[in-house]
């Protein structure tokens, strides 16, 4: 009986059916996402005097014409043109541009009934979740690629040198022109804005999380910019000797103050060049990037306590933060 070829044939047939059913389920999710979100994806063309014309992608997030894309797609552009999924063209205005998160918000007059995509909650993602990228890589319109969430909570250096936090890593293929297009979960909700790929590597692609995008959009709509607090210093990340870290409760890294804006909050609070910032409101400051992260909009106008190391002694200074401009 064990050698009966009909038994093997039945098992093979059953396995083939299962594989086909699983493949069909995968295909249905990907094609469903493409059908649902694809019509809300646009091509973004930007240009201007002294600026090389750029082509990227964007996603319509509101029926009144709000479009999300990358900052580097439209930065410095004098004019922006959108090409909708059905081929219609329209001009767009840049409502807000935030290089710190590589996000920009556009507004355009769109035909009635133009579909919009919904921004989801990226905190619900887990490694291994299926995601779909839609965009216009290398000019190939409405290209769909699929993959999985490879990692969450990555940090990615923006083009202006600042770190973008809470970045999604995926192996869904991205190419030049995908920038600004949506990364979509199987539910059809946009969970990220595709922003970068690692040149020369395969399967190393990144998207700014939808939760970051929601915050940036709300700031653009309310204030026309993303507000952030600042100290008015030039800072450098330095390693902290272990004995000092243990004695002060700080981490292995800290921030040494270099130049100080004489009219800035730090100077008015009495900070000096050479001071080493250990903590802000009791939270360890693990380097210059960490200090920038701690100086969010919620601290504008508020007084914070800085613990600084000066001439071998820890001093605590109260600093009233102001909004960073430019």
C-alpha positions in Angstrom: 0.0 0.0 0.0 2.8 2.4 0.8 4.1 2.1 -2.7 0.7 2.7 -4.4 1.3 5.5 -6.8 -2.3 6.7 -6.6 -1.8 7.7 -3.0 1.1 10.0 -3.9 -0.8 11.4 -6.8 -3.7 12.3 -4.5 -1.4 13.9 -2.0 0.3 15.9 -4.7 -3.0 17.0 -6.1 -4.2 18.1 -2.6 -0.9 20.0 -2.0 -1.2 21.7 -5.4 -4.7 22.8 -4.5 -3.6 24.3 -1.2 -0.7 26.1 -2.8 -3.0 27.5 -5.5 -5.5 28.6 -2.9 -2.8 30.4 -0.9 -1.4 32.1 -4.0 -4.9 33.2 -5.0 -5.4 34.7 -1.5 -2.1 36.6 -1.7 -3.0 37.8 -5.2 -6.5 38.9 -4.2 -5.0 41.0 -1.4 -2.4 42.7 -3.6 -4.8 43.3 -6.5 -7.5 44.5 -4.1 -5.0 47.1 -2.6 -4.0 48.2 -6.1 -7.6 48.6 -7.2 -8.5 50.5 -4.1 -5.5 52.8 -3.6 -4.0 52.9 -7.1 -6.5 55.6 -8.4 -5.4 57.9 -5.6 -1.7 57.7 -6.6 -0.4 60.6 -8.7 2.8 61.4 -10.6 4.5 64.6 -9.2 6.5 66.7 -11.6 8.4 69.6 -10.2 10.8 72.2 -11.6 12.0 75.8 -11.5 14.8 78.1 -12.2 18.2 76.6 -11.5 16.5 73.4 -10.4 16.6 70.1 -12.3 13.2 68.9 -13.1 12.1 66.1 -10.8 9.6 63.3 -11.0 8.2 61.4 -8.1 4.9 60.1 -6.8 2.3 61.3 -4.4 -1.0 60.1 -2.8 -4.3 61.9 -2.5 -5.3 61.8 1.2 -8.4 64.1 1.1 -11.2 64.7 -1.4 -10.5 68.5 -1.2 -7.2 68.0 -3.0 -4.6 67.3 -0.3 -1.7 65.3 -1.7 1.2 63.8 0.3 4.7 63.4 -1.2 8.3 63.6 -0.3 10.0 66.9 0.5 12.9 66.0 -1.7 10.5 65.6 -4.7 9.3 69.2 -4.5 12.0 71.1 -2.5 12.7 74.5 -4.0 10.3 74.0 -6.9 8.6 77.0 -8.4 5.9 74.9 -10.0 4.5 71.5 -9.3 2.3 69.5 -11.7 0.3 66.4 -10.9 -0.7 63.7 -13.4 -3.7 61.8 -12.1 -4.1 58.0 -12.6 -6.4 58.5 -15.6 -3.9 60.8 -17.3 -5.4 64.2 -16.5 -2.9 67.0 -15.5 -3.4 69.7 -12.9 -1.2 72.3 -11.2 -0.5 72.0 -7.4 0.5 74.4 -4.6 3.0 73.4 -1.9 1.2 74.0 1.4 4.0 72.7 3.6 7.5 71.3 3.2 9.4 69.6 6.1 12.9 68.3 5.1 13.3 67.0 8.7 10.8 64.2 7.9 11.1 64.3 4.1 7.4 65.1 3.8 5.6 67.7 1.8 1.9 68.5 1.5 0.3 69.8 -1.8 -3.1 71.1 -2.7 -4.6 70.8 -6.1 -8.0 71.3 -7.8 -9.2 67.8 -8.4 -12.2 66.6 -10.4 -15.3 65.8 -8.4 -15.2 62.1 -7.4 -11.4 61.8 -7.5 -10.6 58.9 -5.0 -8.6 59.5 -1.9 -6.6 57.0 0.3 -6.9 56.7 4.0 -3.9 57.1 6.4 -3.8 54.2 8.8 -2.2 53.5 12.1 1.4 52.4 11.5 1.7 51.3 15.1 -0.5 48.3 14.2 2.2 46.9 11.9 4.3 43.9 12.8 7.3 42.4 11.1 6.2 40.1 8.3 3.0 42.0 7.5 2.2 42.2 3.8 2.7 45.6 2.3 2.2 47.0 -1.2 4.1 50.0 -2.8 2.5 51.9 -5.6 4.2 54.6 -7.6 5.8 55.7 -10.8 9.4 54.3 -10.8 11.6 55.5 -13.6 8.5 56.9 -15.3 6.6 53.6 -15.4 3.1 54.7 -14.3 1.1 53.0 -11.6 3.6 50.3 -10.8 2.7 47.9 -8.0 5.3 45.9 -6.0 4.7 43.8 -2.9 6.7 42.6 0.0 6.7 42.5 3.8 7.6 44.7 6.7 11.2 43.9 7.4 11.6 46.0 10.5 10.0 48.8 12.4 11.2 51.8 14.3 14.2 52.4 12.2 16.0 55.8 12.0 16.9 57.2 8.6 19.1 60.2 7.9 17.2 62.9 6.0 19.0 64.8 3.2 19.5 67.8 5.6 21.3 65.6 8.0 18.6 65.2 10.7 17.3 61.8 11.7 13.8 60.7 10.7 12.4 58.5 13.5 9.9 55.6 13.3 10.8 54.6 9.8 9.4 51.4 8.3 11.8 49.0 6.5 10.4 46.9 3.7 11.5 44.6 0.9 8.8 45.9 -1.4 10.9 47.0 -4.4 11.4 50.8 -4.8 13.2 52.7 -7.5 13.7 56.3 -8.4 10.3 57.8 -9.0 8.6 55.8 -6.2 9.5 58.6 -3.8 6.4 60.1 -2.2 4.1 57.2 -3.2 2.2 55.1 -0.6 3.1 52.0 1.2 -0.2 50.2 1.8 -1.2 47.5 4.3 -3.4 44.6 3.2 -6.4 46.5 4.7 -6.0 49.2 2.0 -4.8 51.8 4.5 -1.7 53.8 3.8 0.9 53.0 6.5 3.9 54.8 5.1 5.2 57.2 2.5 8.0 55.6 0.5 11.1 57.7 0.7 14.4 55.8 0.1 16.2 52.7 -1.1 19.8 51.7 -0.4 21.7 52.0 -3.6 23.5 48.8 -4.7 21.4 46.7 -2.2 18.4 44.6 -2.8 15.3 44.6 -0.6 16.4 47.5 1.6 13.7 50.1 1.2 12.2 52.6 3.6 9.0 54.6 4.2 8.2 57.4 6.6 5.4 56.0 8.9 1.8 57.1 8.5 1.7 58.2 12.1 4.6 60.6 11.4 2.7 61.8 8.3 -0.5 62.4 10.3 1.4 64.6 12.7 3.1 66.5 9.9 -0.1 67.0 8.0 -1.9 68.3 11.1 1.0 70.8 11.7 0.8 72.0 8.1 -2.9 72.5 8.2 -2.9 74.3 11.5 0.3 76.3 11.2 1.7 76.0 7.7 4.8 74.5 9.0 6.0 71.8 11.5 6.8 73.6 14.8 9.8 72.5 16.8 11.5 73.9 19.9 15.1 74.8 20.0 17.9 75.8 22.4 20.0 78.0 20.1 23.1 75.9 20.2 25.5 74.0 18.0 25.9 70.5 19.6 28.2 67.5 19.2 27.6 63.9 20.4 30.3 62.7 22.7 30.9 59.5 24.7 30.4 59.8 28.4 32.9 58.1 30.8 31.2 55.2 32.5 31.9 56.5 36.0 30.2 59.8 35.1 27.2 58.0 33.5 26.8 55.8 36.6 27.1 58.8 39.0 24.7 61.0 37.2 22.1 58.5 35.8 22.9 59.6 32.3 23.5 57.3 29.4 26.7 56.3 27.5 26.4 59.3 25.2 25.8 63.0 25.9 26.0 66.4 24.1 28.8 68.9 24.2 27.7 72.5 23.5 29.8 74.3 20.9 28.6 77.7 19.6 25.7 79.4 21.3 23.3 81.9 19.8 23.8 85.0 22.0 20.1 85.8 21.7 18.9 82.2 22.0 17.2 80.4 25.0 20.4 78.6 26.0 22.4 81.8 26.3 19.7 83.5 28.3 19.6 80.6 30.7 23.3 80.8 31.3 24.6 77.8 29.3 28.1 78.1 28.0 30.3 76.6 25.3 31.9 73.4 26.6 29.0 72.5 28.8 27.9 68.9 28.5 24.2 68.3 28.4 23.3 65.1 30.3 19.6 65.2 30.8 16.5 67.1 29.8 13.6 67.1 32.4 15.1 63.9 33.9 15.4 62.1 30.5 18.9 61.1 29.3 20.1 63.0 26.3 21.8 60.3 24.2 23.5 62.5 21.6 22.6 65.4 19.4 19.9 63.5 17.4 18.3 62.5 20.7 18.3 66.1 21.9 16.6 67.2 18.6 13.9 64.5 19.1 13.2 65.7 22.6 12.7 69.3 21.4 9.2 68.7 20.0 6.4 71.2 19.5 4.9 70.3 22.8 7.8 72.0 24.6 7.6 75.4 22.8 7.2 78.1 25.3 7.8 75.8 28.2 10.6 75.8 30.8 12.6 72.7 31.0 15.4 71.6 33.3 18.8 70.8 31.8 21.3 68.8 33.8 24.8 69.8 32.5 28.3 68.8 33.4 30.5 71.9 33.9 34.1 71.7 35.2 33.4 68.3 36.7 30.2 69.3 38.5 26.6 68.7 37.6 24.5 71.9 37.4 20.8 72.2 36.8 19.6 75.1 34.7 16.0 76.2 33.8 15.6 77.0 30.1 12.5 78.5 28.4 12.3 77.1 24.9 11.3 79.0 21.8 10.2 77.9 18.4 12.9 77.0 15.9 12.7 79.1 12.8 14.3 78.0 9.5 
